Amino acid sequence: MAAPTLYNLLATIVVLASVPFPQVIACPPRCDCWPAERAVVCHRRKLQAVPAGIPSETRRLDLSKNKLRTVSTSDLAGLSSLEELDLSDNGVSLLEPGIFADLPGLQRLRLRRNRLKLLPGGVFAGLGNLTHLDVGDNRLVVLLDHVFAGLSALRRLDVGDNELVYVAPRAFAGLSNLQELVLERCNLTSVPSEALATVPQLLSLRLRNFPTTIVLPNSFSRLTALQRLELATWPELESLGPDSLYGLNLTELAVTGCGLVNVPYTALRHLVYLRRLDLSGNLIQTLEPRGLAGLSRLQELRLADGGHLATVALQAFWGLPQLRLLDLSGNQLVTLEEGSFHAVATLALLRLDGNPLSCDCRLLWLLRRRRRLGLGARQPTCAGPEAVRGWEFRAFPDILLPGQFECQAPRIYGDGISGTAAAMTVSEGQTIRITCEADGDPTPIVIWLGPRGLRLKPRQPGRLLVHNDGTLEVRHAQRYDAGAYVCVASNAGGNASRAVRLSVRPHSAVMAMSGATAAHGPPPPRHDDGIDSSLPPPFFGAYPDAFPPPAQPTAALPLSFQMALVAAAMGCSSFLVVVLLCSLLLFFWSRAKGNVKGTTTPGQITSQASAAHPHGIVRGMTGGPDSRTHL
């Protein structure tokens, strides 16, 4: 047994002799060493100073989560082979310029969660090979010009979770290879556009937790190479202006956790290369028709967890032929119709969980595609009707029972329109209200068509007012308001319509004072009584919200007694002025002709006239001494 033991001892000595000396025994106390990886790990060891005896061949040094207060140049001397240094989660408050000058091979440096208030110039000198730098979650209040000078190889920079109030225009100068920049949880009042202009090659930009209310126009105009932009948790940001994203050619955009109340369609219109759009966590309530039509390359769209989205209009996703993922979970949607999509065949995943869905005929298309279309780990759940409340989509059988996923066509009722050819009369100048109510499943939409067949928009200013409850109010009725008004109720089950003929009785005073005008007034508009069968179902887009309301003629208020007196007085005044002018003209004309003295006797006049006109006829006038004679 002695021979094998001696042999094993010699073999062990040979193996130890072939291993570099530092990897065998040179490991600082309270640290772990990994010779194969040349790593020294002193993580969470309550160290108050950098330990001595770190092998010079070390490539990775982890000093995170200790109690270090200072780090000096001498602490890192002799570690020229170091490639990764982690000093995060300590209490370091100051770094001397040139502290890392003896680490020319360093590629990754983490200084996150310390107490740094300032990065002095030259602090990163000598780190020409550094590719990743993390100084986030410190107490930095300002980034000085050229603070990152010399980091020509840096690709990722994280300065988030600081108290920044100012970023100098040349703060990022010299970062010629920077591809990803993170700025978050700072006190900046605007996007540091001038500083960003020095890194036009940037590919990814994350701006999180900004207290700003607006993104100024051209804030990113110099970042023509940017592919990914994230604006997250800007609670006071309510909108994006038309030029806020000008100059960008993004493929991914996330505006999440902000205060957007509408989809910024105009700001997005030029992003024709966009493939992923995330607008989750906002206050958006409605998706409008064709609003995203210009984003033909869009593949993923998320509007989740906002809790406010209640309406997705028909054709809302038209112009998105490549849409594969749609996440609308965690909102207030009651339905999502097939007509909202450009093509449902391209969809691979549709998330609708967390919405109060009404499982009627509008969602039948989705139920039929549930085997081919992914609905996510959390299945959509029915909030109504009562018979299927709480049912997940996967719980329904392939052959539905009667009453499941069905709709009821609307039925119209209301004062004055219960029949198919109702009639109502109002005096000129008076106001009348015509009610139109409808029931059905789902709840129908009620609209009114005027005598010319044009839709009267709800809440449109003017004399013809449509209230939210479907009531039509005609204010100060005029003769040209007469005609057929059609109430149309529509839902997914169909549409119904009823017409009421409105007659306007002329005002008696007006008829008496302006008989001719009344006799030749404008002819009543042509219309059809009863149901207009030519109307297409408005539920399927016949009357989009963008349809212009009919132009209403200017309303003329009925003449009162006082107005009649004023008109008569004005007419009399005009007549008196004309008479006075004529009198003045006659007076001046007579003065210009001059006077003829009446001293000739009638006999003289006759003899003189006979002498002058022996064969003529003399007409004359005789009078007293003051009379005038005209020949």
C-alpha positions as CSV (number, residue, x, y, z in Angstrom):
1,M,0.0,0.0,0.0
2,A,3.0,2.3,0.5
3,A,3.9,2.4,-3.2
4,P,0.5,3.7,-4.4
5,T,0.4,6.3,-1.7
6,L,3.8,7.6,-2.7
7,Y,2.7,7.6,-6.4
8,N,-0.4,9.6,-5.6
9,L,1.5,12.1,-3.6
10,L,4.0,12.7,-6.5
11,A,1.1,13.1,-9.0
12,T,-0.6,15.7,-6.8
13,I,2.7,17.7,-6.6
14,V,3.0,17.6,-10.3
15,V,-0.6,18.9,-10.8
16,L,-0.1,21.7,-8.3
17,A,3.1,22.7,-10.0
18,S,1.4,23.1,-13.3
19,V,-1.3,25.5,-12.0
20,P,-0.5,29.2,-11.7
21,F,0.4,30.1,-8.1
22,P,-2.1,32.9,-7.6
23,Q,-5.1,30.7,-8.6
24,V,-4.2,28.2,-6.0
25,I,-3.8,30.2,-2.8
26,A,-4.1,34.0,-3.6
27,C,-7.7,34.6,-2.5
28,P,-8.5,37.5,-0.2
29,P,-10.1,36.6,3.1
30,R,-14.0,36.8,3.2
31,C,-14.1,36.4,-0.6
32,D,-14.8,33.6,-2.9
33,C,-12.4,32.9,-5.8
34,W,-13.2,31.0,-9.0
35,P,-9.8,30.2,-10.7
36,A,-11.3,28.9,-13.9
37,E,-13.2,32.2,-14.5
38,R,-10.5,34.3,-12.8
39,A,-13.3,35.8,-10.7
40,V,-13.1,37.2,-7.1
41,V,-16.5,37.5,-5.5
42,C,-16.8,39.6,-2.3
43,H,-20.6,40.1,-2.6
44,R,-22.4,41.0,0.7
45,R,-19.5,40.5,3.0
46,K,-19.9,43.8,5.0
47,L,-16.5,45.0,3.8
48,Q,-15.6,48.6,4.7
49,A,-12.5,48.7,2.4
50,V,-11.3,47.0,-0.8
51,P,-9.6,43.8,0.4
52,A,-5.9,43.4,-0.2
53,G,-4.4,40.4,-2.0
54,I,-6.6,40.4,-5.1
55,P,-4.7,38.4,-7.7
56,S,-3.4,40.5,-10.6
57,E,-4.8,38.0,-13.1
58,T,-8.4,38.7,-11.9
59,R,-10.8,39.5,-14.7
60,R,-14.0,39.9,-12.7
61,L,-14.2,41.6,-9.3
62,D,-17.5,41.8,-7.4
63,L,-17.6,44.1,-4.4
64,S,-21.3,44.8,-4.5
65,K,-23.6,45.2,-1.4
66,N,-20.8,46.1,1.1
67,K,-20.1,49.1,3.2
68,L,-17.5,50.8,1.1
69,R,-17.3,54.5,1.6
70,T,-14.3,55.4,-0.5
71,V,-12.3,53.8,-3.3
72,S,-8.8,55.0,-4.2
73,T,-6.4,54.5,-7.1
74,S,-4.2,52.3,-4.9
75,D,-7.1,50.0,-4.1
76,L,-7.2,49.0,-7.8
77,A,-3.5,49.1,-8.5
78,G,-2.1,46.1,-10.3
79,L,-5.4,44.9,-11.7
80,S,-4.6,45.6,-15.3
81,S,-6.3,42.4,-16.4
82,L,-9.7,43.4,-14.9
83,E,-12.6,43.3,-17.4
84,E,-15.6,43.7,-15.1
85,L,-15.9,45.7,-11.8
86,D,-19.0,45.8,-9.7
87,L,-19.1,48.5,-7.0
88,S,-22.9,48.8,-6.8
89,D,-24.9,49.0,-3.5
90,N,-22.2,50.7,-1.4
91,G,-21.9,54.1,0.1
92,V,-19.3,55.6,-2.2
93,S,-19.8,59.4,-2.4
94,L,-16.7,60.5,-4.3
95,L,-14.6,59.3,-7.1
96,E,-11.2,60.8,-7.8
97,P,-10.2,61.8,-11.4
98,G,-8.2,59.0,-13.0
99,I,-9.2,56.4,-10.4
100,F,-9.6,53.8,-13.1
101,A,-6.6,54.8,-15.2
102,D,-4.8,51.5,-14.3
103,L,-7.6,49.4,-15.7
104,P,-7.1,49.7,-19.4
105,G,-8.9,46.4,-20.1
106,L,-12.1,47.2,-18.2
107,Q,-15.2,46.6,-20.2
108,R,-18.1,46.7,-17.6
109,L,-18.3,49.1,-14.7
110,R,-21.2,49.2,-12.3
111,L,-21.6,52.1,-9.8
112,R,-25.3,51.8,-9.2
113,R,-26.9,52.7,-5.9
114,N,-24.2,54.6,-4.3
115,R,-24.1,58.2,-3.0
116,L,-22.4,59.9,-5.9
117,K,-23.4,63.6,-6.3
118,L,-21.0,64.6,-9.0
119,L,-18.9,62.9,-11.7
120,P,-15.8,65.1,-12.0
121,G,-14.0,65.6,-15.3
122,G,-11.5,62.9,-16.1
123,V,-13.0,60.3,-13.7
124,F,-13.3,57.8,-16.5
125,A,-9.9,58.5,-18.1
126,G,-8.0,55.5,-19.3
127,L,-11.2,53.4,-20.0
128,G,-11.0,53.3,-23.7
129,N,-12.3,49.7,-23.8
130,L,-15.3,50.3,-21.6
131,T,-18.6,49.1,-23.3
132,H,-21.1,49.2,-20.4
133,L,-21.4,51.9,-17.7
134,D,-24.1,52.1,-15.0
135,V,-24.2,55.1,-12.7
136,G,-27.9,54.9,-12.0
137,D,-29.7,55.4,-8.7
138,N,-27.2,57.8,-7.2
139,R,-27.6,61.5,-6.2
140,L,-26.3,63.1,-9.4
141,V,-27.8,66.5,-10.0
142,V,-25.8,67.6,-13.1
143,L,-23.9,66.0,-16.0
144,L,-21.1,68.3,-17.0
145,D,-19.7,68.8,-20.5
146,H,-17.4,66.0,-21.6
147,V,-17.9,64.1,-18.4
148,F,-17.7,60.8,-20.4
149,A,-14.8,61.9,-22.6
150,G,-12.5,59.1,-23.6
151,L,-15.2,56.4,-23.5
152,S,-15.1,55.9,-27.3
153,A,-16.1,52.2,-27.1
154,L,-19.0,52.7,-24.7
155,R,-22.2,51.1,-26.1
156,R,-24.6,51.3,-23.1
157,L,-24.9,54.1,-20.6
158,D,-27.4,54.1,-17.7
159,V,-27.7,57.3,-15.7
160,G,-31.3,56.7,-14.5
161,D,-32.8,57.1,-11.0
162,N,-30.8,60.3,-10.2
163,E,-31.8,63.8,-9.2
164,L,-30.7,65.4,-12.4
165,V,-31.8,68.9,-13.0
166,Y,-29.4,69.8,-15.8
167,V,-27.6,67.9,-18.6
168,A,-25.0,70.0,-20.3
169,P,-25.2,70.3,-24.1
170,R,-21.9,68.4,-24.5
171,A,-22.4,65.9,-21.7
172,F,-22.4,63.0,-24.1
173,A,-19.8,64.3,-26.5
174,G,-17.2,61.7,-27.5
175,L,-19.5,58.7,-27.1
176,S,-19.2,57.9,-30.8
177,N,-20.3,54.2,-30.4
178,L,-23.1,54.7,-27.9
179,Q,-26.1,52.6,-28.8
180,E,-28.3,52.6,-25.7
181,L,-29.0,55.4,-23.2
182,V,-31.2,55.3,-20.1
183,L,-32.4,58.4,-18.3
184,E,-35.0,57.9,-15.6
185,R,-36.4,59.3,-12.3
186,C,-34.9,62.7,-12.7
187,N,-36.1,66.3,-12.3
188,L,-35.5,67.4,-15.9
189,T,-38.3,69.7,-17.1
190,S,-37.7,68.8,-20.8
191,V,-36.0,66.3,-23.0
192,P,-32.2,67.2,-23.2
193,S,-32.3,67.7,-27.0
194,E,-29.0,69.4,-27.3
195,A,-27.1,66.7,-25.4
196,L,-28.9,64.0,-27.4
197,A,-27.9,65.6,-30.7
198,T,-24.2,64.7,-30.0
199,V,-25.0,61.0,-30.2
200,P,-26.9,60.7,-33.6
201,Q,-25.9,57.0,-33.9
202,L,-28.0,56.1,-30.8
203,L,-30.3,53.0,-31.4
204,S,-32.2,52.8,-28.1
205,L,-33.4,55.6,-25.8
206,R,-35.3,55.1,-22.5
207,L,-36.7,58.2,-20.7
208,R,-38.6,57.1,-17.6
209,N,-40.3,58.9,-14.8
210,F,-40.1,62.5,-16.2
211,P,-42.1,65.3,-14.5
212,T,-42.7,66.9,-17.8
213,T,-46.0,67.9,-19.3
214,I,-45.0,68.2,-22.9
215,V,-42.6,66.9,-25.5
216,L,-41.4,69.9,-27.5
217,P,-41.3,69.8,-31.3
218,N,-38.2,68.3,-32.8
219,S,-36.9,67.0,-29.5
220,F,-35.5,63.9,-31.2
221,S,-34.9,65.3,-34.7
222,R,-31.2,64.6,-34.7
223,L,-31.6,60.9,-33.7
224,T,-32.2,59.6,-37.2
225,A,-30.7,56.2,-36.4
226,L,-32.9,55.6,-33.3
227,Q,-34.9,52.4,-33.5
228,R,-36.4,52.1,-30.0
229,L,-37.9,54.9,-27.9
230,E,-39.5,54.5,-24.5
231,L,-41.3,57.2,-22.7
232,A,-42.5,55.6,-19.5
233,T,-44.3,56.9,-16.4
234,W,-44.8,60.6,-17.4
235,P,-48.0,61.1,-15.4
236,E,-48.5,64.7,-16.5
237,L,-48.0,64.0,-20.3
238,E,-51.5,64.3,-21.8
239,S,-50.7,64.4,-25.5
240,L,-47.9,64.2,-28.1
241,G,-47.8,67.1,-30.5
242,P,-47.7,66.7,-34.3
243,D,-43.9,67.3,-34.4
244,S,-42.9,65.7,-31.1
245,L,-41.5,62.6,-32.8
246,Y,-40.3,64.4,-36.0
247,G,-37.2,63.0,-37.6
248,L,-37.5,59.6,-36.1
249,N,-37.5,56.3,-38.0
250,L,-38.5,54.0,-35.2
251,T,-39.3,50.3,-35.2
252,E,-40.4,50.2,-31.6
253,L,-42.2,52.9,-29.6
254,A,-43.5,52.7,-26.0
255,V,-45.4,55.5,-24.3
256,T,-46.6,53.8,-21.2
257,G,-47.9,54.9,-17.8
258,C,-48.5,58.4,-19.0
259,G,-51.6,60.6,-19.1
260,L,-52.5,60.3,-22.8
261,V,-56.2,60.8,-23.3
262,N,-56.1,60.1,-27.0
263,V,-54.0,58.0,-29.3
264,P,-51.4,60.5,-30.9
265,Y,-52.4,59.7,-34.4
266,T,-50.8,62.7,-36.0
267,A,-47.5,62.2,-34.2
268,L,-47.4,58.6,-35.3
269,R,-48.4,59.1,-38.9
270,H,-44.9,59.3,-40.3
271,L,-43.5,56.3,-38.4
272,V,-43.9,54.0,-41.4
273,Y,-41.3,51.5,-40.2
274,L,-42.9,51.0,-36.8
275,R,-43.4,47.3,-35.8
276,R,-44.2,47.5,-32.1
277,L,-46.3,50.1,-30.4
278,D,-47.1,50.1,-26.7
279,L,-49.6,52.6,-25.3
280,S,-50.5,50.7,-22.2
281,G,-51.3,52.3,-18.9
282,N,-52.7,55.6,-20.3
283,L,-56.2,57.2,-20.1
284,I,-57.2,56.5,-23.7
285,Q,-60.9,55.8,-24.0
286,T,-61.5,55.4,-27.8
287,L,-59.8,54.0,-30.9
288,E,-61.0,55.9,-33.9
289,P,-61.6,54.5,-37.4
290,R,-58.4,54.2,-39.6
291,G,-56.4,56.2,-37.2
292,L,-53.4,53.9,-37.6
293,A,-53.8,53.2,-41.3
294,G,-50.3,54.6,-42.2
295,L,-48.5,52.1,-40.0
296,S,-48.6,49.2,-42.5
297,R,-45.6,47.4,-40.9
298,L,-47.1,47.3,-37.4
299,Q,-47.0,43.8,-36.0
300,E,-47.6,44.3,-32.2
301,L,-50.0,46.7,-30.6
302,R,-50.6,47.0,-26.8
303,L,-53.1,49.2,-25.0
304,A,-53.3,47.1,-21.8
305,D,-53.9,48.0,-18.2
306,G,-55.2,51.5,-18.8
307,G,-58.6,50.8,-17.4
308,H,-60.3,53.4,-19.6
309,L,-60.5,52.0,-23.1
310,A,-64.2,51.5,-23.7
311,T,-64.8,51.8,-27.5
312,V,-63.0,50.3,-30.4
313,A,-64.6,51.7,-33.5
314,L,-65.3,49.8,-36.7
315,Q,-62.2,49.9,-38.9
316,A,-60.0,51.0,-36.0
317,F,-57.2,48.6,-37.1
318,W,-57.7,49.0,-40.9
319,G,-54.4,49.6,-42.7
320,L,-52.6,47.1,-40.4
321,P,-52.3,44.0,-42.6
322,Q,-49.4,42.5,-40.6
323,L,-50.9,42.8,-37.1
324,R,-50.1,39.6,-35.2
325,L,-50.4,40.6,-31.5
326,L,-53.1,42.8,-30.0
327,D,-53.3,43.3,-26.2
328,L,-56.3,45.2,-24.9
329,S,-56.5,43.5,-21.5
330,G,-57.4,45.3,-18.3
331,N,-59.8,47.9,-19.8
332,Q,-63.6,48.6,-20.0
333,L,-64.4,47.0,-23.4
334,V,-67.8,45.5,-23.7
335,T,-67.2,44.1,-27.2
336,L,-64.7,44.0,-30.1
337,E,-66.1,43.5,-33.5
338,E,-64.6,41.7,-36.4
339,G,-65.2,44.8,-38.6
340,S,-62.5,46.6,-36.6
341,F,-59.7,44.6,-38.2
342,H,-58.1,44.8,-41.5
343,A,-57.8,41.0,-41.5
344,V,-58.3,38.8,-38.5
345,A,-56.5,35.9,-40.3
346,T,-53.1,37.5,-39.5
347,L,-53.8,37.6,-35.7
348,A,-51.8,35.1,-33.6
349,L,-52.6,36.4,-30.1
350,L,-55.5,38.6,-28.9
351,R,-55.7,39.4,-25.2
352,L,-59.1,40.6,-23.9
353,D,-59.0,39.4,-20.3
354,G,-59.9,41.9,-17.7
355,N,-62.7,43.5,-19.7
356,P,-66.5,43.4,-18.9
357,L,-67.3,41.6,-22.2
358,S,-70.9,41.2,-23.3
359,C,-71.0,37.8,-25.0
360,D,-73.5,38.5,-27.8
361,C,-73.4,38.2,-31.5
362,R,-70.7,40.8,-31.8
363,L,-68.2,38.4,-30.3
364,L,-69.4,35.3,-32.1
365,W,-66.5,35.6,-34.6
366,L,-64.0,35.4,-31.8
367,L,-65.6,32.4,-30.2
368,R,-65.4,30.6,-33.6
369,R,-61.7,31.3,-33.9
370,R,-60.7,30.4,-30.4
371,R,-59.1,27.1,-31.5
372,R,-56.8,28.9,-33.9
373,L,-56.3,32.2,-32.2
374,G,-54.3,32.5,-29.0
375,L,-56.2,34.3,-26.2
376,G,-53.4,34.3,-23.6
377,A,-53.0,32.4,-20.3
378,R,-55.9,34.3,-18.9
379,Q,-59.1,33.6,-20.9
380,P,-61.6,36.4,-21.7
381,T,-64.6,36.2,-19.4
382,C,-68.3,37.1,-20.0
383,A,-69.8,39.8,-17.9
384,G,-73.2,39.4,-19.5
385,P,-75.8,38.4,-20.4
386,E,-76.8,37.0,-17.0
387,A,-77.1,33.4,-18.2
388,V,-73.4,33.2,-19.1
389,R,-71.9,35.7,-16.6
390,G,-68.5,34.5,-15.4
391,W,-68.0,32.0,-18.2
392,E,-64.6,31.8,-19.8
393,F,-64.5,31.5,-23.6
394,R,-63.1,28.0,-23.4
395,A,-66.1,26.8,-21.4
396,F,-68.5,27.2,-24.3
397,P,-69.3,24.1,-26.4
398,D,-68.7,24.0,-30.1
399,I,-72.5,23.9,-30.7
400,L,-74.0,26.8,-28.8
401,L,-77.3,26.7,-27.0
402,P,-80.2,28.9,-28.0
403,G,-79.8,32.4,-26.7
404,Q,-76.0,32.2,-26.5
405,F,-74.1,34.9,-28.4
406,E,-77.3,36.3,-29.9
407,C,-78.5,39.9,-30.5
408,Q,-82.0,41.4,-30.5
409,A,-82.9,43.9,-33.2
410,P,-83.9,47.4,-31.9
411,R,-87.5,48.5,-31.3
412,I,-88.4,52.2,-31.4
413,Y,-91.0,53.8,-29.2
414,G,-91.6,57.4,-28.0
415,D,-94.1,60.2,-27.9
416,G,-95.3,61.1,-31.4
417,I,-93.5,58.5,-33.4
418,S,-95.2,55.3,-32.3
419,G,-96.8,55.0,-35.8
420,T,-95.2,54.7,-39.2
421,A,-96.4,58.1,-40.4
422,A,-96.7,60.3,-37.3
423,A,-97.3,64.0,-37.6
424,M,-96.7,66.9,-35.3
425,T,-97.4,70.6,-35.6
426,V,-95.6,73.6,-34.0
427,S,-96.3,77.4,-34.3
428,E,-93.6,79.4,-36.0
429,G,-91.1,80.7,-33.4
430,Q,-92.0,78.1,-30.8
431,T,-89.8,75.1,-29.6
432,I,-90.8,71.4,-29.9
433,R,-89.2,68.3,-28.5
434,I,-89.6,64.9,-30.2
435,T,-88.6,61.9,-28.2
436,C,-87.2,58.7,-29.7
437,E,-86.4,55.8,-27.5
438,A,-85.3,52.3,-28.5
439,D,-84.5,49.0,-26.8
440,G,-82.6,46.0,-28.0
441,D,-79.6,43.8,-27.2
442,P,-77.0,45.3,-27.4
443,T,-78.3,48.8,-26.5
444,P,-79.0,50.5,-29.9
445,I,-77.6,53.8,-31.0
446,V,-80.2,56.4,-31.9
447,I,-79.6,59.1,-34.6
448,W,-81.8,61.6,-36.4
449,L,-82.0,62.4,-40.1
450,G,-83.2,65.8,-41.1
451,P,-85.6,66.7,-44.0
452,R,-82.8,66.7,-46.5
453,G,-81.6,63.2,-45.4
454,L,-78.5,64.4,-43.6
455,R,-77.6,63.2,-40.2
456,L,-78.0,65.7,-37.3
457,K,-75.0,65.3,-35.1
458,P,-75.5,65.1,-31.3
459,R,-74.6,68.1,-29.3
460,Q,-74.2,70.1,-32.5
461,P,-74.7,73.9,-31.8
462,G,-77.8,75.4,-33.5
463,R,-81.5,75.3,-33.5
464,L,-81.8,71.6,-34.3
465,L,-80.4,69.9,-31.3
466,V,-80.1,66.1,-30.7
467,H,-79.8,65.2,-27.0
468,N,-77.9,62.2,-25.6
469,D,-81.2,60.4,-24.8
470,G,-82.3,60.5,-28.4
471,T,-84.6,63.5,-28.1
472,L,-84.8,65.9,-31.0
473,E,-85.3,69.6,-30.1
474,V,-86.3,72.1,-32.7
475,R,-85.8,75.6,-31.3
476,H,-87.6,78.7,-32.7
477,A,-89.2,76.7,-35.5
478,Q,-89.2,78.3,-38.9
479,R,-91.2,77.4,-42.0
480,Y,-88.2,75.8,-43.7
481,D,-87.9,73.4,-40.7
482,A,-91.0,71.6,-41.9
483,G,-90.6,68.2,-43.3
484,A,-90.0,64.5,-42.4
485,Y,-87.5,63.8,-39.6
486,V,-86.4,60.2,-39.3
487,C,-85.3,58.5,-36.1
488,V,-82.9,55.5,-36.8
489,A,-82.0,53.0,-34.1
490,S,-79.3,50.5,-34.8
491,N,-77.3,47.7,-33.2
492,A,-75.5,44.5,-34.2
493,G,-78.9,42.8,-34.6
494,G,-80.2,45.3,-37.2
495,N,-81.8,48.7,-37.5
496,A,-85.2,50.2,-37.2
497,S,-86.5,53.7,-38.3
498,R,-89.6,55.8,-37.7
499,A,-90.5,59.1,-39.4
500,V,-92.4,62.0,-38.0
501,R,-93.7,64.8,-40.3
502,L,-93.3,68.2,-38.7
503,S,-95.6,71.0,-39.8
504,V,-94.8,74.7,-38.9
505,R,-97.9,76.9,-38.5
506,P,-97.2,80.4,-39.7
507,H,-97.4,83.3,-37.2
508,S,-100.6,85.3,-37.7
509,A,-99.0,88.7,-37.3
510,V,-96.3,87.8,-39.8
511,M,-98.8,86.6,-42.3
512,A,-100.9,89.9,-41.9
513,M,-97.9,92.2,-42.3
514,S,-96.0,90.3,-45.1
515,G,-98.7,88.6,-47.0
516,A,-96.8,88.7,-50.3
517,T,-93.7,87.3,-48.7
518,A,-95.6,84.6,-47.0
519,A,-97.4,83.7,-50.2
520,H,-94.1,83.3,-52.1
521,G,-92.0,81.7,-49.3
522,P,-89.6,78.9,-49.8
523,P,-91.3,75.6,-50.9
524,P,-91.3,72.8,-48.3
525,P,-88.5,70.3,-48.7
526,R,-89.3,67.0,-50.5
527,H,-89.4,64.0,-48.3
528,D,-90.9,60.6,-48.0
529,D,-93.3,59.7,-45.2
530,G,-92.8,56.7,-43.0
531,I,-89.7,54.4,-43.0
532,D,-87.0,55.3,-45.5
533,S,-86.1,51.8,-46.7
534,S,-83.2,53.1,-48.7
535,L,-81.2,53.9,-45.6
536,P,-78.4,51.4,-45.0
537,P,-77.9,50.1,-41.5
538,P,-76.0,52.8,-39.7
539,F,-74.6,50.2,-37.4
540,F,-72.3,49.1,-40.2
541,G,-70.8,52.5,-40.9
542,A,-73.5,54.2,-42.9
543,Y,-73.3,57.3,-40.7
544,P,-69.8,57.7,-39.4
545,D,-69.1,60.3,-36.8
546,A,-67.1,62.3,-39.3
547,F,-70.1,62.8,-41.5
548,P,-70.8,66.6,-41.7
549,P,-74.0,67.8,-40.2
550,P,-76.5,69.5,-42.6
551,A,-76.0,73.2,-43.1
552,Q,-78.8,75.0,-41.3
553,P,-80.2,78.3,-42.8
554,T,-79.9,81.3,-40.7
555,A,-82.8,81.5,-38.3
556,A,-85.1,84.5,-38.7
557,L,-87.0,85.3,-35.4
558,P,-90.7,86.0,-35.8
559,L,-91.8,89.7,-36.0
560,S,-93.2,91.2,-32.9
561,F,-95.4,94.3,-32.6
562,Q,-92.5,96.5,-31.6
563,M,-90.5,95.3,-34.5
564,A,-93.4,96.1,-36.8
565,L,-93.6,99.7,-35.5
566,V,-89.9,100.1,-36.1
567,A,-90.3,98.9,-39.6
568,A,-93.2,101.2,-40.3
569,A,-91.3,104.2,-38.8
570,M,-88.4,103.4,-41.0
571,G,-90.6,103.3,-44.1
572,C,-92.3,106.6,-43.3
573,S,-88.9,108.2,-42.7
574,S,-87.8,107.1,-46.1
575,F,-90.9,108.5,-47.8
576,L,-90.6,111.9,-46.1
577,V,-87.0,112.1,-47.1
578,V,-87.9,111.5,-50.8
579,V,-90.7,114.1,-50.7
580,L,-88.4,116.7,-49.2
581,L,-85.7,116.1,-51.8
582,C,-88.2,116.4,-54.7
583,S,-89.5,119.7,-53.2
584,L,-86.0,121.1,-53.0
585,L,-85.4,120.1,-56.6
586,L,-88.5,121.8,-57.8
587,F,-87.7,124.9,-55.8
588,F,-84.2,125.3,-57.3
589,W,-85.5,124.6,-60.8
590,S,-88.1,127.3,-60.6
591,R,-85.6,129.8,-59.4
592,A,-83.3,129.0,-62.3
593,K,-86.1,129.7,-64.9
594,G,-86.9,133.1,-63.5
595,N,-90.3,135.0,-63.1
596,V,-92.5,136.5,-66.0
597,K,-94.4,139.7,-65.0
598,G,-98.2,139.4,-65.5
599,T,-98.9,143.1,-66.9
600,T,-100.3,142.2,-70.4
601,T,-104.0,142.1,-71.0
602,P,-105.7,139.2,-72.6
603,G,-106.4,141.2,-75.7
604,Q,-102.8,142.0,-76.2
605,I,-101.9,138.4,-75.8
606,T,-104.4,137.3,-78.4
607,S,-103.3,139.9,-81.0
608,Q,-99.7,139.2,-80.5
609,A,-100.2,135.5,-80.7
610,S,-102.3,136.0,-83.9
611,A,-99.6,138.1,-85.5
612,A,-96.9,135.6,-84.7
613,H,-99.0,132.6,-85.7
614,P,-101.7,133.6,-88.1
615,H,-102.8,130.0,-88.7
616,G,-101.8,128.6,-85.4
617,I,-103.6,127.8,-82.3
618,V,-102.9,129.7,-79.1
619,R,-103.2,128.2,-75.7
620,G,-102.9,130.5,-72.8
621,M,-103.6,131.1,-69.2
622,T,-105.2,134.2,-67.8
623,G,-105.2,135.4,-64.3
624,G,-105.0,138.2,-62.0
625,P,-102.2,140.7,-61.7
626,D,-99.9,138.1,-60.1
627,S,-100.7,135.3,-62.5
628,R,-98.0,133.9,-64.8
629,T,-98.4,133.0,-68.5
630,H,-96.4,130.3,-70.3
631,L,-96.3,130.2,-74.1
